[in-house]
Amino acid sequence: MPIVFSLLTVWLLQLTLIQVCGEPKISPKIIGGQPASPGSWPWQVLVFCPKYLCGGSLIAEQWVLTAAHCFKKCNNTSDYKVLLGAYQLSNFSDSVIRSDVEQIEIHPDYYPLTSADIALVKLKAPVEFTDYIHPISLLHSLEEVPMDADCWVTGWGDIKYNVSLPDPQTLQELKVPLINRSACNDLYTIDLVMPGMLCAGYAEGGKNAAEGDSGGPLVCKREGGWTQVGVVSWGTGCAEPKHPGVYTSVPAYFKWIQATTGALQTAP
């Protein structure tokens, strides 16, 4: 059943998100991060069309996980491409593969800013796994990872408001602590973080994901290795205090992901 929100809830949400740093900023970016090492996040991909770019994660040989709102700019599936194995966007290595898109599946309950900001992209052909192209496992149940888990967000998004990542556009990484949903809503002072979302970031501000990072992975280190727990969804302001990043919860939508793609690599 789709989640139904009152008009007042949606109006309050939109009111909170306007006029931050000069204009609405819904898609987070890596602010305060550092350059990653080549091959350190081999599931990271770039999903793009002529008008927009997003992050994403490779979850199977022919499937990429990203955010639903990444597909609001271009109308046709054929407009979208996926870049895999990239490290520096203005300095491609031999490890980079550019793939056409066969299919885009947006969650049927998606409603902007409030519900199911998650989508799947099927590549035209399966990719061969290498040291630089490898899938991430997914957290498959509603079990919570510890709040002190070692978690990171990655992407090629802006480094501050309206400032693009400079050449050679090296993939950025940022370690972020998880914040439980109740505490996150307390920081925002209004219940913006709905079921099916999770928060990560710094209450004091200064570090966050950003424009161009949307759809990218939030991953945490567990005993069995790295696992994806969230998808970059939205945020307000420019890494301002009390405005941590908000992510779509992977466990909340795992059954849909599995049903859409078939067998997946899952976290232990």
C-alpha positions in Angstrom: 0.0 0.0 0.0 1.4 3.5 -0.9 2.2 5.7 2.1 -0.4 8.5 2.3 0.7 11.9 3.8 -1.5 14.8 4.7 -1.3 18.0 2.7 0.0 19.7 5.8 2.9 17.3 6.2 3.9 17.8 2.5 3.6 21.6 2.8 5.7 21.7 5.9 8.3 19.5 4.3 8.5 21.7 1.2 8.6 24.9 3.4 11.5 23.5 5.3 13.5 22.7 2.1 13.2 26.1 0.4 15.5 29.0 0.5 18.6 27.2 1.9 21.9 28.5 0.5 20.0 30.6 -2.0 17.7 27.9 -3.5 16.2 24.5 -2.7 18.9 21.9 -2.2 17.4 18.4 -2.0 20.2 16.3 -3.4 23.1 15.9 -1.1 26.9 16.2 -2.0 30.2 15.2 -0.5 31.2 18.3 1.6 34.3 18.0 3.8 35.4 14.7 2.3 38.7 13.5 1.0 39.9 11.8 -2.2 39.4 8.0 -2.3 42.1 5.6 -3.3 41.8 4.0 -6.8 39.6 0.8 -6.6 38.7 1.3 -2.9 34.9 1.5 -3.7 34.6 -0.7 -6.8 30.7 -0.7 -6.6 30.5 3.0 -7.1 29.0 4.0 -10.5 27.8 7.2 -12.2 24.3 7.3 -13.6 23.8 10.2 -16.0 21.8 11.8 -18.8 22.6 15.0 -20.7 20.8 17.1 -18.0 21.7 15.4 -14.8 24.1 13.1 -13.0 23.8 10.9 -10.0 25.7 8.2 -8.1 24.7 4.6 -7.8 26.0 1.2 -6.8 26.5 -2.0 -8.7 24.6 -4.8 -6.9 24.7 -7.5 -9.5 26.3 -8.1 -12.9 23.5 -6.3 -14.7 21.8 -4.2 -12.0 22.6 -0.8 -10.4 20.8 0.6 -7.3 20.2 4.4 -7.2 17.6 7.0 -6.2 14.2 7.4 -7.9 14.6 11.2 -8.1 17.6 10.8 -10.4 15.2 10.2 -13.3 13.2 13.5 -13.2 15.3 15.4 -15.8 15.4 13.2 -18.9 12.4 11.4 -20.3 13.7 8.4 -22.2 15.5 5.3 -20.9 17.9 5.6 -23.9 19.0 9.0 -22.6 20.7 7.4 -19.6 24.1 5.9 -19.4 26.1 4.2 -16.5 29.8 4.6 -16.0 31.5 1.8 -14.1 35.1 1.5 -12.8 35.7 5.2 -12.8 37.9 7.0 -10.4 38.6 10.4 -12.0 35.9 11.7 -14.3 38.2 13.9 -16.4 41.0 11.3 -16.6 39.6 7.9 -17.5 41.6 4.8 -17.0 41.4 1.5 -18.9 39.2 0.1 -16.1 36.2 2.3 -17.1 33.2 0.9 -18.8 30.3 2.9 -20.2 27.0 1.0 -20.4 23.7 1.7 -22.1 20.6 1.3 -20.0 18.0 -1.4 -20.9 15.4 -0.7 -18.1 14.7 1.7 -15.3 12.5 0.5 -12.4 11.3 3.2 -10.0 9.6 1.9 -6.8 5.8 2.0 -7.2 5.4 3.9 -3.9 7.9 6.7 -4.8 6.7 10.1 -3.8 9.2 13.0 -3.9 10.8 13.7 -0.5 8.5 11.5 1.5 8.5 7.9 0.3 10.5 5.2 -1.5 13.2 7.3 -3.1 14.8 4.2 -4.7 15.2 2.9 -8.2 16.9 0.1 -10.1 18.8 0.3 -13.4 19.2 -2.7 -15.6 22.3 -2.5 -17.9 22.2 -3.5 -21.5 24.6 -6.3 -20.9 26.1 -8.0 -17.8 29.5 -6.6 -16.8 32.6 -8.6 -15.9 33.8 -8.1 -12.4 37.3 -6.8 -11.9 39.4 -5.2 -9.2 37.7 -1.9 -10.1 34.2 -3.1 -10.9 32.6 -5.3 -8.2 29.1 -5.4 -6.6 28.3 -4.4 -3.0 26.3 -6.7 -0.8 23.0 -5.4 0.6 21.7 -5.4 4.1 18.6 -7.6 3.7 16.7 -7.4 6.9 15.4 -4.7 9.2 18.1 -5.5 11.8 20.0 -2.3 12.8 23.6 -1.9 12.3 25.3 -0.5 15.4 25.2 3.3 15.7 29.0 3.2 16.0 29.5 1.3 12.8 32.2 2.3 10.4 30.1 3.9 7.6 31.1 5.9 4.5 29.4 7.8 1.7 31.1 8.3 -1.7 30.5 10.3 -4.8 31.6 12.9 -7.4 29.2 15.7 -6.2 29.8 19.3 -5.4 32.3 20.2 -2.7 30.4 23.2 -1.5 27.3 25.1 -2.6 27.3 25.5 -6.4 31.0 24.5 -6.6 31.7 21.4 -8.7 34.4 19.0 -7.9 37.6 20.3 -9.6 39.6 18.4 -12.2 40.5 15.7 -12.4 37.2 15.1 -10.5 38.5 12.4 -8.2 36.0 10.2 -6.3 35.4 11.6 -2.8 34.8 9.7 0.4 33.4 10.7 3.7 33.1 8.8 7.0 29.7 9.5 8.6 28.2 8.3 11.8 24.7 6.8 11.8 21.9 8.8 13.6 18.8 7.0 14.7 15.6 8.3 13.1 14.1 9.8 16.3 17.3 11.8 17.1 17.5 12.9 13.5 13.9 14.3 13.6 14.8 16.1 16.8 17.7 17.8 15.0 15.4 18.9 12.1 12.8 19.9 14.8 10.1 18.5 12.5 9.3 14.9 11.6 10.8 14.9 8.1 12.5 11.6 8.4 9.9 9.0 7.6 9.8 5.2 8.0 12.0 3.7 5.2 14.6 6.5 5.7 17.8 6.7 7.8 20.2 9.5 8.8 23.9 9.8 8.8 26.2 12.8 9.3 27.3 15.3 11.9 25.0 17.3 14.1 27.6 20.1 14.2 27.5 20.3 10.3 30.5 20.9 8.1 30.4 17.5 6.4 27.7 15.9 4.3 26.8 14.4 0.9 25.7 16.9 -1.8 24.4 17.8 -5.3 25.5 15.1 -7.7 25.9 12.4 -5.0 22.2 11.5 -5.0 21.7 7.8 -5.5 25.1 6.9 -4.3 25.8 4.3 -1.6 26.1 4.6 2.1 28.1 1.5 3.1 29.1 0.1 6.5 31.9 -2.3 7.5 30.6 -5.5 9.0 32.2 -8.8 10.0 31.6 -10.2 6.5 32.9 -7.2 4.7 31.2 -4.0 3.3 27.5 -3.8 3.0 25.2 -1.1 1.6 22.7 0.2 4.2 21.4 3.4 2.4 21.0 5.3 -0.8 21.8 9.1 -0.8 18.3 10.7 -1.0 18.1 14.3 0.3 19.3 17.0 2.7 18.7 20.6 3.4 21.2 23.4 3.5 24.9 23.1 2.8 26.3 20.9 5.5 24.6 23.1 8.0 24.4 22.2 11.7 21.5 20.0 12.7 20.9 19.0 9.1 22.5 15.6 8.6 22.0 13.6 5.3 18.9 11.5 4.8 19.2 8.2 3.0 16.7 5.6 1.7 17.0 2.5 3.9 18.1 -0.5 1.8 16.7 -3.1 4.3 13.3 -1.4 4.1 13.1 -2.1 0.3 15.2 -5.2 0.1 12.3 -7.5 -0.8 11.3 -5.2 -3.7 15.0 -5.1 -4.9 15.2 -8.9 -4.7 11.9 -9.4 -6.5 12.8 -7.0 -9.3 16.4 -8.3 -9.9 16.3 -11.9 -8.8 19.1 -13.4 -6.8 21.4 -10.9 -5.1 24.6 -10.9 -3.1 23.4 -10.2 0.5 25.1 -9.3 3.7 25.7 -12.1 6.2 
